Amino acid sequence: MNQSRYNDLASTVLFAKRNGRIKVLRHHDDLKLHGTGRSAAVFKIKNENRVIKIFYPTFEKTAIQEKQNYESLNGNPYYPTVYEAGTNYLVMDFIEGKTFFECLAEGIPLKPRYIEHVDNGLEFAKAAGLNPSDIHLHNLILTKEDKVRIIDVARFSQKKMCTQWEDLKSGYIRYYQHPFFPKKIPKWAMYAVSKLYRLYKYLPIKTRKRVR
């Protein structure tokens, strides 16, 4: 498949904003919606082991940034390979598996070595001159081969220090590894914790100290 074919597929996708959220209204029959996020929608390409990530109209700069970050990570097995990029899309490996969020929701144990694998992948990104940021349960994937993959790296080039992964890891060590801690966690509970975490992070430092 050449560049014009991927570009043609991307051009068939139509987005619309409804009730404050972006919705996919239309796409080519060779595309199957795989998931949506804050800045893009991901489609599995028919008869290919690849996906096309199409960014919403106001996120084209994010597309450029993510392309550049993936290029810096090229060759590392913890990240998908990008095969082509357009002004608003990326074509990359289809990673079949479950996110860490799905694993927790379904009671699939997150083994300590999975955490080590994430650390290894992030250390590679740092060595490549990037600043791993915005690491959460939805962009860490456990594959069918029992491997860990990291996706959504657009924010790896931001300058601000991000402690999100270290905070997640601290919670894993302090709570999840406890023998009596439930290994299956309801989605609503994880969303609630995530919301509280974001609110806490936005508090001024002085206020945060008083909360503790």
ZAKEKOL-105986 format. One record per residue (C-alpha): residue number from 1; residue in one letter; x, y, z. Coordinates in Angstrom, 2 decimals, padded with zeros to 5 digits. Layout:
<atoms>
+-----+---+---------+---------+---------+
|   k | r |       x |       y |       z |
+-----+---+---------+---------+---------+
| NUM | A |       X |       Y |       Z |
...
+-----+---+---------+---------+---------+
</atoms>
This chain:
<atoms>
+-----+---+---------+---------+---------+
|   k | r |       x |       y |       z |
+-----+---+---------+---------+---------+
|   1 | M |  000.00 |  000.00 |  000.00 |
|   2 | N |  001.47 |  003.37 | -000.97 |
|   3 | Q |  001.22 |  006.74 |  000.64 |
|   4 | S | -001.73 |  007.96 | -001.41 |
|   5 | R | -003.77 |  004.96 | -000.28 |
|   6 | Y | -003.26 |  005.73 |  003.42 |
|   7 | N | -003.89 |  009.39 |  002.72 |
|   8 | D | -007.12 |  008.46 |  000.93 |
|   9 | L | -008.25 |  006.40 |  003.91 |
|  10 | A | -007.53 |  009.27 |  006.29 |
|  11 | S | -009.48 |  011.70 |  004.12 |
|  12 | T | -012.67 |  009.62 |  004.47 |
|  13 | V | -012.87 |  010.11 |  008.23 |
|  14 | L | -015.29 |  012.79 |  009.36 |
|  15 | F | -015.39 |  014.12 |  012.91 |
|  16 | A | -017.95 |  016.31 |  014.65 |
|  17 | K | -018.09 |  017.86 |  018.10 |
|  18 | R | -021.23 |  016.96 |  020.02 |
|  19 | N | -021.96 |  017.67 |  023.67 |
|  20 | G | -018.36 |  018.74 |  024.18 |
|  21 | R | -016.92 |  015.50 |  022.77 |
|  22 | I | -015.51 |  014.53 |  019.38 |
|  23 | K | -017.51 |  011.87 |  017.55 |
|  24 | V | -016.62 |  009.85 |  014.45 |
|  25 | L | -019.42 |  010.36 |  011.92 |
|  26 | R | -018.02 |  008.55 |  008.91 |
|  27 | H | -015.05 |  006.48 |  007.73 |
|  28 | H | -014.01 |  004.13 |  004.92 |
|  29 | D | -015.23 |  000.53 |  005.02 |
|  30 | D | -011.61 | -000.65 |  005.20 |
|  31 | L | -011.27 |  001.07 |  008.58 |
|  32 | K | -012.62 | -000.29 |  011.85 |
|  33 | L | -012.74 |  002.09 |  014.81 |
|  34 | H | -010.42 |  000.72 |  017.48 |
|  35 | G | -010.54 |  003.52 |  020.03 |
|  36 | T | -010.72 |  007.26 |  020.63 |
|  37 | G | -008.72 |  009.58 |  022.86 |
|  38 | R | -008.24 |  013.22 |  023.71 |
|  39 | S | -006.53 |  014.12 |  020.45 |
|  40 | A | -007.18 |  011.34 |  017.92 |
|  41 | A | -009.12 |  008.27 |  016.85 |
|  42 | V | -007.43 |  004.97 |  015.98 |
|  43 | F | -008.66 |  002.63 |  013.25 |
|  44 | K | -007.57 | -000.93 |  012.42 |
|  45 | I | -006.84 | -001.21 |  008.70 |
|  46 | K | -008.57 | -004.12 |  006.98 |
|  47 | N | -006.26 | -007.01 |  005.98 |
|  48 | E | -003.23 | -005.31 |  007.56 |
|  49 | N | -001.56 | -005.66 |  010.92 |
|  50 | R | -001.47 | -001.88 |  011.18 |
|  51 | V | -003.59 |  000.94 |  012.51 |
|  52 | I | -004.01 |  004.50 |  011.33 |
|  53 | K | -004.19 |  007.15 |  014.03 |
|  54 | I | -006.10 |  010.16 |  012.76 |
|  55 | F | -005.88 |  013.36 |  014.76 |
|  56 | Y | -008.80 |  015.71 |  015.27 |
|  57 | P | -008.71 |  018.95 |  013.21 |
|  58 | T | -007.33 |  021.07 |  016.08 |
|  59 | F | -004.54 |  018.60 |  016.92 |
|  60 | E | -002.42 |  018.58 |  013.77 |
|  61 | K |  000.56 |  019.99 |  015.70 |
|  62 | T |  000.24 |  017.03 |  018.05 |
|  63 | A |  000.46 |  014.69 |  015.05 |
|  64 | I |  003.75 |  016.29 |  014.00 |
|  65 | Q |  005.12 |  016.09 |  017.53 |
|  66 | E |  004.18 |  012.44 |  017.98 |
|  67 | K |  005.74 |  011.52 |  014.63 |
|  68 | Q |  009.02 |  013.16 |  015.68 |
|  69 | N |  008.98 |  011.39 |  019.05 |
|  70 | Y |  008.34 |  007.99 |  017.48 |
|  71 | E |  011.25 |  008.62 |  015.12 |
|  72 | S |  013.48 |  009.18 |  018.16 |
|  73 | L |  012.28 |  005.84 |  019.56 |
|  74 | N |  012.68 |  003.94 |  016.30 |
|  75 | G |  014.00 |  000.41 |  016.77 |
|  76 | N |  013.03 | -000.02 |  020.41 |
|  77 | P |  010.70 | -003.03 |  020.91 |
|  78 | Y |  008.69 | -001.29 |  023.65 |
|  79 | Y |  007.18 |  001.12 |  021.10 |
|  80 | P |  005.26 |  000.60 |  017.85 |
|  81 | T |  006.96 |  001.30 |  014.53 |
|  82 | V |  005.57 |  004.18 |  012.46 |
|  83 | Y |  005.46 |  003.40 |  008.75 |
|  84 | E |  004.02 |  006.60 |  007.38 |
|  85 | A |  002.84 |  010.01 |  008.51 |
|  86 | G |  000.64 |  012.68 |  006.97 |
|  87 | T | -000.44 |  016.10 |  008.16 |
|  88 | N | -003.06 |  014.57 |  010.45 |
|  89 | Y | -002.33 |  010.84 |  010.64 |
|  90 | L |  000.20 |  008.17 |  011.59 |
|  91 | V |  000.30 |  004.58 |  010.31 |
|  92 | M |  001.84 |  002.19 |  012.82 |
|  93 | D |  001.86 | -001.36 |  014.18 |
|  94 | F | -001.39 | -002.81 |  015.45 |
|  95 | I | -000.66 | -003.98 |  018.98 |
|  96 | E | -003.09 | -006.70 |  019.99 |
|  97 | G | -003.60 | -006.98 |  023.71 |
|  98 | K | -005.15 | -005.29 |  026.71 |
|  99 | T | -004.31 | -001.98 |  028.34 |
| 100 | F | -003.26 | -002.01 |  031.98 |
| 101 | F | -006.63 | -000.37 |  032.68 |
| 102 | E | -008.45 | -003.31 |  031.05 |
| 103 | C | -006.25 | -005.78 |  032.94 |
| 104 | L | -007.22 | -004.23 |  036.27 |
| 105 | A | -010.90 | -004.08 |  035.29 |
| 106 | E | -010.87 | -007.77 |  034.29 |
| 107 | G | -008.72 | -009.04 |  037.14 |
| 108 | I | -005.70 | -009.93 |  034.99 |
| 109 | P | -002.69 | -009.75 |  037.37 |
| 110 | L | -000.10 | -007.08 |  036.65 |
| 111 | K |  003.18 | -008.83 |  037.43 |
| 112 | P |  006.20 | -006.95 |  038.81 |
| 113 | R |  008.17 | -007.64 |  035.65 |
| 114 | Y |  005.57 | -005.69 |  033.64 |
| 115 | I |  006.40 | -002.65 |  035.75 |
| 116 | E |  010.10 | -003.26 |  035.13 |
| 117 | H |  009.43 | -003.40 |  031.39 |
| 118 | V |  007.70 | -000.01 |  031.51 |
| 119 | D |  010.70 |  001.39 |  033.39 |
| 120 | N |  013.04 | -000.02 |  030.74 |
| 121 | G |  011.00 |  001.53 |  027.93 |
| 122 | L |  010.92 |  004.92 |  029.62 |
| 123 | E |  014.65 |  004.81 |  030.31 |
| 124 | F |  015.25 |  004.23 |  026.59 |
| 125 | A |  013.10 |  007.29 |  025.83 |
| 126 | K |  015.16 |  009.39 |  028.27 |
| 127 | A |  018.38 |  008.17 |  026.68 |
| 128 | A |  016.95 |  009.27 |  023.32 |
| 129 | G |  016.57 |  012.80 |  024.67 |
| 130 | L |  012.83 |  012.64 |  025.42 |
| 131 | N |  010.95 |  013.42 |  028.63 |
| 132 | P |  008.40 |  010.61 |  029.23 |
| 133 | S |  005.15 |  012.27 |  030.32 |
| 134 | D |  001.47 |  011.50 |  030.70 |
| 135 | I |  002.02 |  007.79 |  031.37 |
| 136 | H | -001.29 |  006.26 |  032.41 |
| 137 | L | -003.11 |  002.92 |  032.43 |
| 138 | H | -004.58 |  003.42 |  028.95 |
| 139 | N | -001.27 |  003.80 |  027.10 |
| 140 | L |  000.44 |  000.75 |  028.56 |
| 141 | I | -000.47 | -002.46 |  026.75 |
| 142 | L |  000.05 | -006.10 |  027.71 |
| 143 | T |  000.23 | -008.06 |  024.45 |
| 144 | K | -001.01 | -011.57 |  023.74 |
| 145 | E |  002.66 | -012.62 |  023.84 |
| 146 | D |  002.94 | -011.36 |  027.44 |
| 147 | K |  005.04 | -008.35 |  026.42 |
| 148 | V |  004.61 | -004.70 |  027.40 |
| 149 | R |  004.22 | -001.92 |  024.83 |
| 150 | I |  003.99 |  001.84 |  025.33 |
| 151 | I |  001.91 |  004.04 |  023.02 |
| 152 | D |  000.80 |  007.70 |  022.71 |
| 153 | V |  004.14 |  009.49 |  023.00 |
| 154 | A |  003.19 |  012.97 |  021.79 |
| 155 | R |  003.82 |  014.48 |  025.22 |
| 156 | F |  007.27 |  012.87 |  025.56 |
| 157 | S |  008.84 |  016.08 |  024.29 |
| 158 | Q |  007.33 |  018.46 |  026.80 |
| 159 | K |  009.72 |  020.26 |  029.13 |
| 160 | K |  007.67 |  020.06 |  032.32 |
| 161 | M |  008.56 |  017.32 |  034.80 |
| 162 | C |  005.85 |  014.68 |  035.01 |
| 163 | T |  005.66 |  012.29 |  037.99 |
| 164 | Q |  002.58 |  010.39 |  036.87 |
| 165 | W |  004.35 |  007.08 |  036.22 |
| 166 | E |  006.31 |  007.26 |  039.46 |
| 167 | D |  003.05 |  007.94 |  041.32 |
| 168 | L |  001.39 |  004.97 |  039.64 |
| 169 | K |  004.35 |  002.75 |  040.45 |
| 170 | S |  004.31 |  003.91 |  044.06 |
| 171 | G |  000.64 |  002.93 |  044.32 |
| 172 | Y |  001.41 | -000.45 |  042.73 |
| 173 | I |  004.14 | -001.18 |  045.27 |
| 174 | R |  002.31 |  000.20 |  048.28 |
| 175 | Y | -001.17 | -001.17 |  047.64 |
| 176 | Y | -001.52 | -003.50 |  044.64 |
| 177 | Q |  001.24 | -005.89 |  045.72 |
| 178 | H | -000.35 | -006.32 |  049.14 |
| 179 | P | -001.77 | -009.88 |  049.26 |
| 180 | F | -005.21 | -008.68 |  050.39 |
| 181 | F | -005.54 | -005.89 |  047.84 |
| 182 | P | -008.17 | -006.77 |  045.17 |
| 183 | K | -006.68 | -007.56 |  041.78 |
| 184 | K | -009.96 | -006.77 |  040.00 |
| 185 | I | -010.93 | -003.12 |  040.29 |
| 186 | P | -014.20 | -001.61 |  038.98 |
| 187 | K | -013.80 |  000.91 |  036.18 |
| 188 | W | -015.79 |  003.53 |  038.07 |
| 189 | A | -013.34 |  003.29 |  040.97 |
| 190 | M | -010.32 |  003.78 |  038.68 |
| 191 | Y | -011.96 |  006.75 |  036.96 |
| 192 | A | -012.74 |  008.27 |  040.37 |
| 193 | V | -009.14 |  007.86 |  041.56 |
| 194 | S | -007.87 |  009.35 |  038.28 |
| 195 | K | -010.12 |  012.38 |  038.66 |
| 196 | L | -009.05 |  012.93 |  042.27 |
| 197 | Y | -005.39 |  012.58 |  041.24 |
| 198 | R | -005.75 |  015.25 |  038.55 |
| 199 | L | -007.51 |  017.59 |  040.96 |
| 200 | Y | -004.75 |  017.04 |  043.52 |
| 201 | K | -002.02 |  017.71 |  040.96 |
| 202 | Y | -003.61 |  021.03 |  040.00 |
| 203 | L | -003.66 |  022.23 |  043.62 |
| 204 | P | -001.02 |  024.83 |  044.51 |
| 205 | I |  001.96 |  023.29 |  046.32 |
| 206 | K |  001.19 |  025.08 |  049.61 |
| 207 | T | -002.38 |  023.78 |  049.57 |
| 208 | R | -001.12 |  020.28 |  048.75 |
| 209 | K |  001.12 |  020.29 |  051.82 |
| 210 | R | -001.85 |  021.21 |  054.04 |
| 211 | V | -003.94 |  018.41 |  052.51 |
| 212 | R | -001.27 |  015.87 |  053.50 |
+-----+---+---------+---------+---------+
</atoms>
